[in-house]
């Protein structure tokens, strides 16, 4: 399984916006905002070429589980409200505002039909919009300037409000549940089917949300080895470890990622060899190899060389997998129950 997060989310809208934010010292060279952007049609077409070029023992191509954000801030409407109200637009609407992305929804459908691209639910937004609005209303310089560029970056080198399901007060959890239900319905409207799995932004969510997700069809919880649980201490988290196949009180199961593959974030390491070693460990223990990767590795809107490098490393990884394990099969996360005894 190749589980890839952040598809559909707005990050940095353009190279010119990045240059202006950098000129003010608001985006560092190692920030995700210096590389990531809404996917373009060209990005998806090139990704599909790589996935289609490698097939498993069943003749099916490699498939990417594209964990998708279904809504982005409506910057114009928020500004008109004087930063008093958070308003959003569907990701399909966001795509339509960018000429290079306007056919992305059609390409999503094409990728689904061809078995290359399988969206699953990553959240309504990848944004803690309550914290964001507090900073905007306060007139915080970096956040306001990045907002004027159409970016959700805080400009301070931190997570930039990405922890959508973090909280400052437990009273927020009820509203988060309502937003997840809203997002799941938007997902259904966009893709025509209901997501069976969910991955929380930044692996951070309150366990009480699991029951809401379960009631709306979420059977599998994607994640890494630990879940970060917000607590009352500012910036503090409790940590809950998870293992593959673990079942919670709602009957949901955990799919824990065990292969790390973020080539553009570690360009000077032999990321392919390391990932192959992790695949080998997973197979040795008779576990599926679950690859953790993010959209930023395959996006060329800010810098085409970024996509060139990430896609070349993905192709090398997939070719290495089928060469070393010729009986391998590629599946999407929502197919996982069909392959468990």
C-alpha positions in Angstrom: 0.0 0.0 0.0 1.2 3.5 -0.9 -0.5 5.9 1.4 0.0 9.5 0.4 -1.4 12.5 2.3 -2.3 16.1 1.6 -3.9 15.8 -1.9 -6.3 18.7 -2.5 -4.9 21.0 0.1 -3.8 24.5 -0.7 -0.3 25.3 0.4 1.7 27.9 -1.6 -0.3 29.1 -4.6 2.5 30.0 -6.9 6.2 30.6 -7.3 5.7 34.3 -7.3 3.8 34.1 -4.0 6.7 32.0 -2.5 9.2 34.6 -3.7 7.4 37.4 -2.0 7.0 35.4 1.2 10.6 34.5 1.2 11.6 38.1 0.6 9.9 39.0 3.8 11.6 36.1 5.6 8.4 34.2 6.1 9.3 30.8 4.4 12.5 29.0 5.0 14.2 26.8 2.4 13.4 23.6 4.3 9.7 24.4 4.9 7.1 22.3 3.2 5.7 25.6 1.9 8.8 26.1 -0.2 7.9 23.0 -2.3 4.2 22.0 -1.9 1.3 23.4 -3.8 -2.1 22.3 -5.1 -1.6 19.4 -7.6 -1.7 20.4 -11.3 -3.0 18.3 -14.1 0.6 17.7 -15.2 1.6 16.4 -11.8 -1.2 13.8 -11.8 -0.5 12.7 -15.4 3.2 12.2 -14.6 2.4 10.3 -11.4 0.0 8.1 -13.3 2.7 7.3 -15.8 5.0 6.1 -13.1 2.3 4.0 -11.3 1.1 2.4 -14.6 4.7 1.4 -15.5 5.0 -1.1 -12.7 2.6 -4.0 -12.2 2.2 -6.6 -9.5 1.9 -10.3 -9.9 -1.8 -10.1 -10.5 -1.3 -7.8 -13.5 -2.6 -4.7 -11.7 -0.6 -1.5 -11.7 0.7 0.2 -8.6 -2.1 2.2 -6.9 -1.7 5.3 -4.8 -4.1 5.7 -1.8 -4.5 9.5 -2.2 -5.6 10.8 1.2 -7.5 13.9 0.2 -8.5 17.2 1.8 -12.0 18.2 0.4 -12.2 21.9 1.3 -9.9 24.9 1.5 -10.3 28.4 3.0 -12.3 30.9 0.9 -9.8 33.6 1.3 -12.0 36.4 -0.3 -15.0 35.6 1.9 -12.9 35.4 5.1 -11.3 38.8 4.3 -14.7 40.3 3.6 -15.9 39.1 7.0 -13.1 41.0 8.7 -11.6 37.7 9.7 -14.6 37.1 12.0 -15.9 34.1 10.1 -14.3 31.0 8.7 -15.7 30.1 5.3 -14.6 27.4 2.9 -14.9 26.2 -0.7 -14.8 22.6 -2.0 -11.4 21.5 -3.3 -13.1 21.1 -6.7 -13.8 24.9 -6.7 -10.2 25.6 -5.6 -9.0 23.6 -8.6 -11.2 25.6 -11.0 -9.5 28.8 -9.9 -6.1 27.6 -11.1 -5.7 27.1 -14.8 -3.1 24.4 -14.3 -5.4 22.5 -12.0 -8.9 23.0 -13.6 -8.9 19.4 -15.1 -7.6 17.8 -11.9 -11.1 16.6 -10.9 -11.4 14.8 -14.3 -8.0 13.3 -13.7 -9.1 12.0 -10.3 -11.9 10.1 -12.0 -9.6 8.8 -14.7 -7.1 7.6 -12.1 -9.8 5.9 -10.1 -11.2 4.2 -13.3 -7.7 3.0 -14.3 -6.9 1.6 -10.8 -4.0 4.0 -10.3 -5.4 6.5 -7.8 -7.8 5.8 -4.9 -8.9 8.8 -2.8 -9.6 8.3 0.9 -10.5 10.9 3.5 -7.9 13.0 5.1 -10.2 15.7 6.6 -12.3 18.6 5.5 -9.3 21.0 5.8 -5.7 20.5 6.7 -6.0 23.6 8.9 -6.8 24.5 12.5 -8.9 27.4 11.3 -9.9 28.6 14.8 -6.2 29.3 15.6 -5.6 30.7 12.2 -8.5 33.2 12.6 -7.2 34.3 16.0 -3.9 35.3 14.5 -5.5 37.0 11.5 -7.9 39.0 13.7 -4.9 40.0 15.8 -3.2 41.4 12.8 -0.1 39.1 13.2 2.2 40.3 10.5 3.5 37.1 9.0 0.2 35.3 9.1 -1.6 38.3 7.5 1.0 38.7 4.8 0.9 35.0 3.9 -2.9 35.2 3.9 -2.7 38.1 1.4 -0.7 35.7 -0.8 -3.4 33.0 -0.7 -1.4 30.8 1.7 -2.2 29.3 5.1 1.4 29.5 6.2 2.1 31.1 9.6 5.4 32.4 8.2 7.1 31.3 11.4 8.6 27.9 10.4 6.2 25.9 12.5 3.4 23.5 11.6 1.5 26.6 10.3 -1.9 25.6 11.8 -1.8 22.2 10.0 -3.0 20.2 13.0 -6.6 20.4 12.1 -7.9 18.2 14.9 -5.7 19.6 17.7 -7.5 21.6 20.3 -7.0 24.3 22.9 -10.1 23.3 24.8 -12.0 20.0 24.9 -15.1 22.0 23.9 -13.7 22.1 20.3 -14.0 18.3 19.9 -17.8 18.4 19.3 -17.3 21.0 16.5 -14.5 18.9 15.0 -16.9 16.0 14.9 -19.4 18.0 12.9 -16.7 19.2 10.5 -15.6 15.6 9.9 -19.1 14.5 9.1 -19.5 17.5 6.8 -16.2 16.6 5.1 -17.1 13.0 4.7 -20.3 14.0 2.9 -18.4 16.4 0.6 -16.0 13.5 -0.1 -19.0 11.3 -1.1 -20.3 14.1 -3.4 -17.0 14.6 -5.1 -15.9 11.0 -5.6 -19.2 9.1 -5.7 -18.3 6.6 -3.0 -17.8 6.7 0.7 -14.3 6.6 2.2 -13.6 3.5 4.3 -10.4 4.9 5.9 -9.2 8.1 7.5 -5.9 9.6 8.3 -5.8 12.5 10.7 -3.7 15.6 9.7 -0.4 15.4 11.5 -1.5 12.1 13.1 -3.2 14.2 15.8 -6.8 13.6 16.9 -8.9 13.0 20.0 -9.9 9.3 20.4 -13.6 10.3 21.0 -13.8 11.3 17.3 -13.4 7.6 16.4 -17.0 6.8 17.2 -18.3 9.6 14.9 -16.0 8.3 12.1 -17.3 4.8 12.7 -20.9 5.8 12.4 -20.1 7.3 9.0 -18.4 4.4 7.5 -14.8 4.7 8.5 -13.5 1.1 9.1 -9.7 1.7 9.1 -7.6 4.3 10.8 -4.4 5.0 8.9 -1.4 6.3 10.9 2.1 5.9 12.1 3.2 4.0 15.2 1.8 6.6 17.6 -1.3 8.8 17.8 -0.9 12.3 19.2 -3.7 13.1 21.5 -4.3 16.8 22.5 -4.3 17.7 26.1 -4.9 20.8 28.2 -1.3 21.7 28.3 -0.6 24.2 25.5 1.4 22.5 22.8 1.3 19.3 24.8 0.2 15.8 23.7 -0.4 12.4 25.1 0.9 9.6 22.9 -0.9 6.3 22.2 1.0 3.6 20.4 -0.7 1.5 17.8 0.1 -1.7 15.9 -1.1 -3.1 12.6 -4.5 -4.8 12.9 -5.3 -3.4 16.3 -9.0 -3.0 16.9 -10.6 -0.2 19.0 -13.8 -0.1 20.9 -15.7 0.9 17.7 -14.5 -2.1 15.8 -12.2 0.0 13.6 -8.8 -1.4 12.8 -5.5 0.5 12.7 -3.3 0.3 9.6 0.2 1.4 10.8 2.7 2.6 8.2 6.0 0.8 8.4 7.9 2.2 5.3 9.1 5.8 5.3 9.5 7.4 1.9 9.8 11.2 1.6 12.5 11.7 -1.0 12.4 15.5 -1.4 12.6 16.0 2.3 15.8 13.9 2.5 17.5 14.4 -0.9 21.0 13.4 0.3 20.1 10.0 1.6 19.6 6.7 -0.2 15.9 6.8 0.4 15.1 4.0 -2.0 17.5 1.5 -0.4 16.2 2.4 3.1 12.6 2.0 2.0 13.4 -1.4 0.4 15.0 -2.5 3.7 11.8 -1.5 5.5 9.7 -3.4 3.0 11.8 -6.5 3.6 11.2 -6.2 7.4 7.5 -5.9 6.9 7.3 -9.0 4.6 9.6 -10.9 7.0 7.0 -10.5 9.7 4.2 -11.3 7.3 2.8 -7.8 7.4 1.8 -5.6 4.5 4.3 -3.0 3.5 2.6 0.3 4.1 4.5 3.2 2.5 4.2 6.6 4.1 4.7 9.4 1.6 3.2 12.9 1.0 2.1 14.8 -2.0 5.0 17.3 -1.7 7.3 14.7 -3.2 5.4 14.7 -6.6 4.5 18.4 -7.1 6.3 20.6 -9.7 4.2 23.8 -9.5 6.8 25.6 -7.4 9.9 23.9 -8.8 9.7 21.3 -11.6 12.9 19.7 -10.4 11.0 18.8 -7.2 8.6 16.5 -9.1 11.4 15.2 -11.4 13.3 14.0 -8.4 10.4 12.6 -6.4 8.9 10.7 -9.3 12.3 9.3 -10.3 12.7 8.0 -6.8 9.2 6.6 -6.7 9.8 4.7 -9.9 13.1 3.3 -8.6 11.4 2.1 -5.5 8.5 0.4 -7.3 10.8 -1.2 -9.8 13.0 -2.4 -6.9 10.0 -3.9 -5.1 8.8 -6.0 -8.1 12.3 -7.1 -8.9 13.0 -8.3 -5.4 9.5 -9.7 -4.7 8.0 -10.7 -8.0 4.9 -12.1 -6.3 4.0 -8.7 -4.8 0.6 -7.2 -5.3 -0.4 -3.5 -5.0 -3.6 -2.6 -3.2 -5.3 0.5 -2.0 -6.1 0.9 1.7 -9.8 0.4 1.3 -9.1 -3.0 -0.3 -7.2 -4.2 2.7 -10.1 -6.2 4.3 -10.3 -8.3 1.1 -6.8 -9.5 1.7 -6.9 -10.5 5.4 -7.7 -14.0 6.5 
